[in-house]
Amino acid sequence: MVNGPKDWLTTMEKSMQEKFNISLVQPGFDVGPTLLNVYYLPYTVGLLWAYAKQNKAIEDNFNVNSIIFSRMPFYENLEKLKKSKIVFFSVYVWNWKISLRLAEELKKSNPDIITVFGGPSIPHGDKDLFLKYPQIDTIVVGEGEQVFEEILLSYLENKTIDKIIRAERLKDLKIPSPYLEGIFDEIMAENPDIIWNPTLETDRGCPYKCTFCDWGGLTNAKIHKFELDRVFAELEWFSKNNCDFISCTAANFGVFKERDMMIAQKMVDEHQKHGVIRKFQCSYAKNSNADVLEIIKLLNEGGVNAQFLISLQTFTQQALENVERKNMKLDEIARLTTYANKRHLPMGTELIIGLPGETYDSWKDTMSILYEKGFHSSLDIFSLQVIENAPMNMQRQQFDLKTFSAYDMLVDVTNFEDVELGLSEEIQVIKSNSTMSQDDLIKSYKYSSQVLALHNSGISDLISIYLYKSHGVTYREFYEGAIEYLEDDFKEWSKQLEDSLYKWHDTGIFDTTVGEDAIKIYSWAIPYIIPMQLHYNKKVPYFIDKISEYVSKKWNVDKTIIEDYNHISKHRVKYWGNYYKEQGSMDTLTNLYDYTFNNEDDLIYKKQSYTIDDQYYREYGDDIISHTEFVLYGRQRRWHLHKVNKKDK
């Protein structure tokens, strides 16, 4: 237990003293391509201060000395924090170790500084927590706003502050916004060169209980909503402050159809007034339906890029049961993808590699089924992470989960001061389980990266869809054959990937670059390495030609179809040297494009005319390195594919 000011002051003396300094720490990485300088605004700690300063006693007696939003430079951040009486840390997997180190160094310089930790990563069930981490005075479990206020008042009144404080959920979310209260004005003014990504919070809670998630076990089952006036005012603030990329915290955006449609319309209105809000990232209602698609359609037609994302994780039934996950019916998935593909709506899904119950064979089937159901654009494949407070952490023995410490999954394009100071964040990542050996896991990574390089990059998706639809060729058959046919072309990249994966499992550092030390690849991007290699090495047209050869030799396909496939693909993929800075055109001999991507029933041998245009905002790489980074960072919004439309539309 810790106490407030040692020398208690009378009310009159208190009124004459300077305010007590506190600091708020939520250090993050810079995110996105190296040519940008992007950080998230530290929304969580901003919320705490916006809430507490409503209390006059707190407003009159406390001053926020520092808000730490960046990990580096470490020692400059440390010096700023030394001026504080209390330091509050908002921690998750991306800043746990650096927060511990800052607290440790603070205690060395001044043992009287009070350190308070809150966030999902804290191992609050560990009875030896405070022995292991003596630099922590207090932890908060649960939502922090009310507890933050109580701690400050306790300090002010010289009351004991408990070591563990468990917070009840806020049911009434009529709480002030850190944006509207000006909490971030100072750090934004001090850092004019930073591009800021704000966080939009529309509601709190999730009714699902997937065991790989922190929210498993129905911890936050009921969803509580923020007032629309607050949400709308924040969107206006984002627009005014030139924040064009909005990250929404809602776990199921679209579950409140009318309300969420109004929020989407407000984003469109702000974009059309000021041209600022251009990208919206969110997790949509798990059992996504036509309501969510209407929201996506509204946003994209209004100039705000938003990807329609259906989180599936796997199609392997045993794996789904093991993680207490239930996907929507396959027929419903196919209906939604058909709708989205016809309307050029950015659409994708997520899979998790290494789930208990998955095998190398079932993983290939999962990817094949995914394409059968119409997911032909964005696909994110994540390594299974065993998070501290997720239910799966208690299932290690049940599923023989073998993990290793990965130190680079959260690094993006930041410098390597983390490594030098021993501050690289650590996540437990799957190495094997009872149904998938380490060797099979690595084979699954390699297979995934090669398929992504062909299908999701736009190299072979058109012709594989054609063969599935007209010849009944499964995507698994197509891609197993294509990878074998292209073995010599993939060999160097595939071997590099394999070696790097084994080394990653041993060291926790994924030591790989694309190009000769050109682009450092971190482990979250493992599945996209071969697609990036393909672009960096300017091999897109070559691989389209090789797929043409492969199809011609293996199946009885009309030469006209092969010719159209080759012609369309070389126009459609945005490879280096193939930028459309103004609208172009393309003629074909058949309606192959509409037969495959627009789901037309009949293949027609008749001349078709199309327009070709840049997908989004005419963003181009200045060189092959920046181009390749755009391929990675723009994958969810299909940056690498041009938009194809009938000329008469």
N, C-alpha and C positions, 0 to 999 in steps of 0.2 A: 504494500500500500504506500502511496505517496501523498504528501500534503501540499497545501498551498504556500503562500509567502511565509517565510520563517518569522520575520519580524512583522507581526500584525499591526496594521495602521488603523487609527480611528477614522471615522467617516470624513472628518475635516482634513486630516492629513492625507487621506486617499485622494481627495479632490484636488489636492495641490501637487501630487506626484505626477510624473510622466506615466504614460500608459505602459502596461506590460507588453513586451514583444512576444508574439507567437509566429511560427512559420508553418507553412503548408507544403508538403512534399509529395509530388506525384510525377516522378521522373519518367519520361518516355524516350523512345528512339525517334530519330528523324525517319520519315517514311517516304517511299516512292522512288522514282528514278534519281540518279545522282545529279542530273542537271537542275533538280528542284531542291528547295530547302523547306521541307514540310514537317510540321509538328501538330499534334493534337493539342487543343486547349485543355488544361487540366480540370475538366468539368467536375469530377467528384469532389476534390478539395474546395473548388469554387462554390459548390452547393453548400458545403458545411458553413463557410463564412457568411454566405448570403442569408442562410437561415438564422445563424446565431446573432448577427448584428441587428436583427430586429429588436432584440432585447437591449434596452437602453443601458442597463448596467454593463453589459458586454461592450457595446459600442463606445461607452465612455471610458472604459478601463483597459481595453485591449487594442493592440495595433498589429496588423499583419506585416511583419518585417520583410518576409520573402515568400514568394510562391515559386517553388522549383518545378519546372516543367520538363527540363532536359537533363539527361544523365551526365553530360559533360559540359565544361570541365569540372571534374570531381572536386578538386581542392578549392576552387572558387566557390562552388556550391557550399562546401563545408564551412568556409569562412563566413558566408552570409548567415548560416544557421546558428553559428556560435553566439549571435547577439540575442537569441531567443530564450524565454523562460520555458516555453512548452513547444515541442515540435510534433506535429501530427503527420503521420505517414499513411498514405493510401497505397496499399500494396496488392499486386497480383503477380502472376508468373513472370511478367516482363520487368519487374523492378524490385523483387524480393531481396536479392543479394545486395544490390547497391544500397537499398534502404537500411538493411542490417549494418552494412559497413559505415554508412553515414552516422547511424545512431551510436555505433561503437566508438567512432572517433570523437563524436560529441561528448560522450561520457568520459572519455579520457581527458578532454580539455576542461570539462566542467561537470562533475558528477551530479550537480543539482539540477541540470536541465532535465525536464520531464519529457519522456518519449512515449507517444501513444500510437499504436499500430491498429489499423483496421483494413479489412478487405478479404476476399475469398481465399487467398493463398495461405492464410495463417493456420498452422496446424493446431487449432484450438483444442483438439481432443487429446493432445500430448500432455500427460501429467507433469513431464519434466521440461515443459516449454521454457519456463523462466530460468531454469538451470542451464539449458542449452544456449539461451539468448539473454544473458543478463543485461544487455543494453536496452531491452524492452521493459518499460515500467508498467504499461497497461495495454491490454488488447480489447478491441471492441468487436463483438460478434453480431452481425446484422446491420441494418440500415443506420447510418451514423449521425444524421442531422440532430435529433433530439439529444443523443448522448454527447455529442460535441458541445452543445450548449450547456448541458449539465456539468461536464468536466470543467469548463471555464468558470461557471458559477461556483463550483466546489473549490476551485483554486482561489477564487476571489474571497470566498468566505472561510478560507483556511480549513476546509473539510477534507477528510480522507478520500482519496481517489482509489477505488477498487482496482485490483490487478486484472480482473476479468469482468467486463460489463456486457451483458447480453441485451440487445435492443429489440423491442417489439417493432413490427412493421408499421409504417405510417399508412393509415387508411385514408386520411384526408390529405391529398397532395396539393392543397392550396399553399404552396411554399414558393418563396421568391426565386427568381432565376438569376444565376451568377452573371449571365450576359447582360441582362437588363439593369442589374444593380451596379454595373461598372466594375465588377471584381477583376476582370482581365484587362481593363483599359491601360494600366501601367505597364504590364509585361508586353502588351502589343505595341505600345509606343516606344518601349526600349528596344524592340526587335523588329524594326520596319522591314527587314529583308526576309522575314519568315512568312511562308504561306501557311495560314492557319486552317486546320480542319476542326470544325466544331462538332460537338455531340448533341444530338436532338433526343430528348427523352419525352416520349408521348405517353407512356404508361410503364408500370412495373409489375412483374410477376409472369409466371409461365405454368400452364396446367399439366405439362408433360414431365416425365421422370426418367429420361434416358440415363443409364448408369454411367456413361462416360462424361456427363455434364455436372458442373457444380450445383446446378439447380435440381439434380436428381432427388428422388424421394419426396416430391411434392412440397419441398421446403417453401417455395413461394407460389403456391398453387393459384390463389385468387389474383386476378389482374385488377389493379387500381389505376385510374386514369388521371392525367393532369388536365387542368382546365384548358379548353381550346383557345381562349384569349391569350393565355401564357404561351402556348405553342405557336400561335400566329405571330405574336410579338417577337418571339425568338427568331422566327424565319425572316421577319423584316430586319432584325438586327444582323443576321447573317448576310443578307443582301446588301445592307448599308456598309458592312465591314468587309465586303469583297470575299466572302467565304463561299467558294463555288462547289465544294465537295462536302456533302452532309452525311454524317454517319448517325444512323438512328439506333437506339438501344432496344427498341421494342423486340421482344422475342417472337411475336406473332403479328406483325403489321398486316392489316387487312381483316383481322378477326372482327373488328367493329366496322362493318362496311361503310355505313353512312359517314361516320366520324372520320375514318381514315381517308375516305375519298375527299372529304373537305380539306384535310391536311395536304393531300396531294394537289388539289386544285390551288391551294394557297401557294405552294411551291411554284406551280406553273405561272400563277399571276405575278409572283416576284421575279421569275425569270423573264417574263415578257415585258415587265416594266423596266428592269435594270440590267438584264442579260447576265446575271451573276450566278444564281443557283443553277448549276448545270449537271450535277451528278448526285444521286441519292443511293445510299447503300443501307440495306436493312435485311433482317431475317423476317420472312413472311410467314403467315399462318401455315402451320405444318401440313395440314390437309388442305393445301392450296386449291382454290376453285376458280370459277369464272369471275367471282367478285375481285379476287386479287389481280387477275388478268386485266380487268377493266381499269384498275388503279395503275398498273404498269402501262397500259395503252394510253391513258390520260397523261401520264408523266412524259412518256417518250414523244407523243405527238405534240406536247406543249414545250418541248425543248429541254426537258430534264431527263438525262439518261438514267434509267433504273433497270436493273436486270431482274427478270422474273426467275427467282431461285426456288427450286423445290429440293429440300434437303432429304436425301434418300439413304445415304451411308452405305447400303449394300442391298442386293436382291436375294442374298443367301438367307433362307428362312431360319436356319439354326442360329446364325449370327444375330439376326434380328431378335430372336427369342432370348438369346443370352444377354443382350443389352437392353431388354425390355422396350423394344422399339417396334412400332407398327406403322408401315408405310401405307399410303393410299393404294387403292386397287389399280392394277396395271391398265385396265381399259380407261379409267379416268385419267391416268397419266398421259396415255396416248392421245386422248381427246384434247387435253390442255396443250400439249406440245404442238399438235396440228394447228390449233388456233393461233398460237404464238408464232410459229414458223411462217404461216401465211401472211402475218402482219408485220414481219421484220422486227418483232419484239425481242430484245436481248434476253436470252433465256439460258439458264444453266442449272447445274446441280452440284452436289458435293458427295463424295464418297470417302469412306475412312478405310485405309488399308491396315490390315493386321487385327481386325476384330476377332475375338474368340469365336470359333465355329466356322471361320473362313478358311479355305484352302487355296492353293495356287490355281487349281482347276476351277473352283467355284468363282474365284476372282475374275478369270477370263469370261466365265458365263455372265457375271454381273455387268461387265463392260459391254458385252454383246447385247444383253437385254436392254441396257440403257439406250443404245443406238436404235434398237428395234422400236422403242417407245418414243423415238423422235428427238432425243437430246443430241443435237449435232453441232452445238456451238461451244459454250463455256462449260468446262468440267474442272472442278477443283478436287484434287485428291490429297487428303491429309493423312499424316501418320497418326496412328492411335497414340494418344497421350494419356497417361494415367495420372490424373490430377489429384492433389493432396486430399481435398474434401469431396471428391466425387465418389459415389457408391462403388465404382469399379475398383477403387484402391483397396477395398475390403474383399475383393474377389480374386486376388492374385493366386492364392493356392488352388481355388476351385478351377480356374482355367489355365493354371501353370503359366501365368504371365511373367515373362522374362523381359525386363526393361533395362535401359542404360541411361546415363545422364547425358543429355544433349545440351551443349552450351551455346549453340548458335541458332536455335530455331527462331529466336525473337530479334536477332540482329537483322537490320535491313541494309542500309547503306551508311551506317554510322562508322566512325573511326575505330581503331583498335585499342583505345585507351582501356576499355573494359578488360581485354586480355592481359594487358600489361599490369593492371592493378588487381587481377584476380577477381573481377566483378562480373564476369560473364554469367548471365542468368542460366538457370538449370531447369530442365524439364525432363521428367521420366517418360521415355519414348519406347514403344514396343520393339523388341528384338526377336521374340518368338512367342508362340503360345501352344496350347495342347494340340491344335490342328494345323498350325503353320510353322514349319521350322525356319531357322534363320536363312538357310539357303533358298527356301521357297519364297520367303518374304522378299529377298533381294531379287529373285527372278520376277516377282510380281511388280516390283518397282521398274525393272528394266522393260518388261512388256508394256507397262502403262505408259512410260515415257515415249517409247517407239510408236505406240498407237496414237497418242496425243499429237506427236509430230506429224502424223499422216492425216488422221481424221479431223481432229479439232483445229488443226492449223489450216484446213481448207485444201490440203493437197489431194486427198483421196475421198473425201466425204461424198461428193456428188456421184462418183462412179460406184462407190460401195452401196449407196442408197438405191441406185438404179439396179444393181445386181440383186439386192435383197428383194426389191419390189417386183422385178420382172423375171428373175431366174430363181428366186427362193434361196439365194446364197446367204447363209448366216454371216453376221459380222465377225464372229469368231473364226469361221472358216476363211473369210477374206483376209483378216489381219494376221492370222497364223501363217497363211501362205505368203502374204506380202512381206512379212518380216523375214521369212526364210529366203525369199527372192532377193531381198535387199540386204542380205547378211553382210556382204563385203562392204557395202556403203555405210551400214550402221556400225560395223565392227569396232572401229577406233573409239567412237563415242560411247558405245555400249560397254566396252571394256573399261574405259575411264570411269563410267558411272558405277560399274560393279566394284572396282577397286576402291573407289571413294566411299561406297556404302559400307564395305567391310571395315575400312579404316574409321569411318564415322562411329560404328558400333564399338570400336575399341577405344577411341580417343574422345568421342563426343564432339569433335569438330569436323565439319564437312569441308574438306580441303580441295575445292575444285573451282576452276574458272572456265568461262566460255571465251575462247580465243586465248592467245598467249598472254596470260595475266591481264586480260582486258576487263572482264566482268566477273567479279567475285560472286559465287553462288552460295547462298545460305541454305540450310537444310529444309526450310519450309518450301523452297522452290524446286526440290528434287524432281518431281514429275515433269517439269518444264525445261529441263536441261537440254534434251535432244531437240525439242522444237526450237530452242534458242540457238543451238549449234547449227541447225539447218538454215536459219535466217542469217546468222553471223557469217557463215561460210558461203553465203549467196547461192544456196543449192535448191531454192524453191522450184525454178523452172526445170532443173535437172530431175528432181524427184517426181514432178508431174509427168515428165517423159518416161521415167522408169516405171511408174504405175501404169501408164498407157501400154508399155511393153508387157508387163505382168498380166494385165487383163486380156490383152490380145492373145497371148500364148495359152492362157489357162481356160478361157471361156469363149464360146462362140458368140462374140459380140460384133454387131454391124460396125464396119469401119467409120461410118458416119457418126455413130454414137461416140466412138473413141475420139474422133476429130472434134466433135462438139465439147466433150468432156475436157480435152486438152485446152481448147480455145477459151472456154468459160473460166476454167480454173486459173489460167495465166492472167486473165483480166481481173478476176475476183480477189485473188490473194494480194495483199498490200506488202509486197516484198521490196527490198531495197532497189531503187531505180524504177519502181512501178507505182509512183504516187500520182493521184489525180487531183491536181490543184484547181481544176475546174471540171465541170461535168463532161464525161466522155460518152462513147456509144459502142455498142457491140452487136453484131448480127450473128445468128446461129442458123444451122440447117434444120434443126428440130426444136421442139419445145422441151428439151431435156431438163432445162433449169426448172421450169414450172412443174414438170412431171415429178421431179425429185423434191425440190424445196417447197413448192406451193401445193403439193399433194394432188395435182390434177390426175384424173383417172386414166386418161389415154395418152399414149406417146404419139405425137403427130410429126410427120416428116414434111415440114413446111417452114419457110423462112420466118424467123422471129427477130424482132429488133428490141434492144434494151438500152437503158441508160446506165452508166457506171459512175458512181460518185463516192467521195470519201465518206466513211461511216459517221465520224463525229468531229466536228469543229475544225477540220483541216489541220490536225496535229501531225507533224512530220518530224522524223529524226534528222538532226543536222549531219550525222555521220553514221557509220554502220554500228557503232557502239550504242549510241542513243536510240537508233532504230530497234536494235535487239532488246534493249531495256523496255521500250514501249510494247514490244511483243509480250513480255512478261507482265508488266504492270497494267497493260490494257486488255488482258485476256478476257476478263469478265464482260467487258463491253464490246468485244469483237473488234478491237482496234485494227487487227491484222487482216480484216476482211472488208472489201469495198461493198457498198450497197448496190444491189442490182434490181432494177425495176423495168417493167414493160414501158416502152416509149409512149404508149397511148394512155398511161396512167398518170 
